[in-house]
Amino acid sequence: MEISREAILSKTHYGLNIYAFVLRQYYQGETVLSLSGRVCKPAKNPFNEDKPTLMVKIVDNMASHTDEEGAIHEGNVFDFASLHFKLEGQALLDKINEELYLIIGKERGFYDREESQPTVVVQEIKKPTPPVFSYFQKPVTNIKPTRQVSLIEVYHLIKGNDFATCTSTLRSMSEVKEARKYKAFNFDYVTFSGTFSKRNDANLQKHSGLLTIDFDHIQDIATLKASLLNDHYFETELLFISPSGDGLKWVIPIDLTQAKHQDYFKAVANYVFHTYQIEIDQSGKDISRACFLPHDKDIFINPKYI
């Protein structure tokens, strides 16, 4: 096997073990990384006077970092390893392979099998149970759910071709009223915030712990999407382009033991306005808010589920 970035990432849990290995060279005997979901708690940064300013998380299946004080440039695990080993390119990859005993590209006999080599363990990550909520078949006037679905199921539905035709048709319409009517009668939808016997807040059966934030009429969707995925306060569970094609649906987790659904919505709306200078759709405050399912091949789901 070639000593490549991909091969190294596959053997180091997206690169988290490399961060742990480097940090342990400076802080022996300490817990250097504490992982929750796809984000680590602030860690000591040896390149910033040992201050706990290092933020490590998994982005697009690769561990990456930022420093809260900007002491080092934002980058990925290989950039961080380069700071320690003072190497770049293939020389850096070879050094990582050697130091972490990854044994990539070497033939192994019985006595030097990969299983017998020392490893750097960050923390075992168990795949969490995805949230469940109600699914409704078109049209939107149908308020009785067809079934319950999980976040992963909806991810695959949106990523696949089930809604490609209706999404393409909707985005080709220039008349606003015509488009709104078409969407209402041709798109299935879900209530991300919970399961219902009928779609209204009074008939909530169980809250899913999710909140959906609608961003409408966004000029630069790619930039906003990147910003939301790297938001320091809210973890993204699902993120996809809206049926109209000019907005985003941002699904985030909330803790109902800390505040009510509506209070969370107000707080997030205020945060988004001050952080991104965007006023979000206020209809999201309703627990039974319907979210139409479009086609988006680039939909994002939190890596902890897959």
C-alpha positions, 0 to 999 in steps of 0.5 A: 500500500502506498504511503498516502494521506488517504492511507494514513487517515484510514489508519488514524481515525481521520487523523485524530490519532496523529494529533494525540501522538504529537500532543503527547510528545509535549504533555506526557501522562496527560489526557491530550484530547477529549472527543465528543461527537466530531468535536474535541474539547479545547486542548493545550497548544504547544505552539501557543505557550501551552494555552488550551486554545487548540480546537480539533474536529472532524471536517469532511472525514479529516481531522482539522484544527483552529487556534482560538487566539490565532497563534497558528494557521487554521489547517488539517492534521498534516499541517499540524504534524508538519509544525512538530516534525518540521517536514512536508510532502512525502517526507512528512507522510513517511515520518508519520508512518514510521513514528506511529507504527502504521506499517503502510507499504511494508510486508508483514510477517507473523511476528510484526503483524499490524495488530501487534504494533502500538497505537495511539488511542484517542477515545472509542467513538460509538455510532449514536442512534440517529434522531427519528421524526415524522414523514408525510407524503405530498401534498402539504395539506396531508397532515397525517404522517405516513411513517417515522424516519431517521436522520440517516434515511432522510439523508439518503433520500435527499442525496439520491434521485427520489426528488430530483425531478420535482426539484429541477421542475420547481427551480425552472419556474419563474413565477413565485405563486406558481412555484409556491403552489407546485412545491406544496403539491409535489414535495414530500416533507418531514417534521424534523423536530419530532413525531406527530399523530397529526401535524400540529404542535398539540399532537406532538408525540415525542420531540426529536431534539432537533431544530431546523433553521431556514435561510432564504434568498442567500446570495452566496450559499457556498460561503454560508454553508462553509461557515455553518459547518465550522460554527463554534457554538452549534454542531450541524446534524444535517445541512442541505440546499432548499427546494427553491435552490436559493436557501439552506436548511440547517438542522442542529441539536438542542437540549430540551432539559436546558430550555424550551423549543421556542426559547432555543429558536429565539436564541439561535435566531438572535445568534445567527443575526449577530454572527452572520447578519442574516434574519432567519424565517420565524416560522421555524419556531413551530415544533410541527414546522414542515420541511420539504425534501428536495434533491441535493447530492452534496447534502451534509450529515454529521459524520458521527452517524456514518 
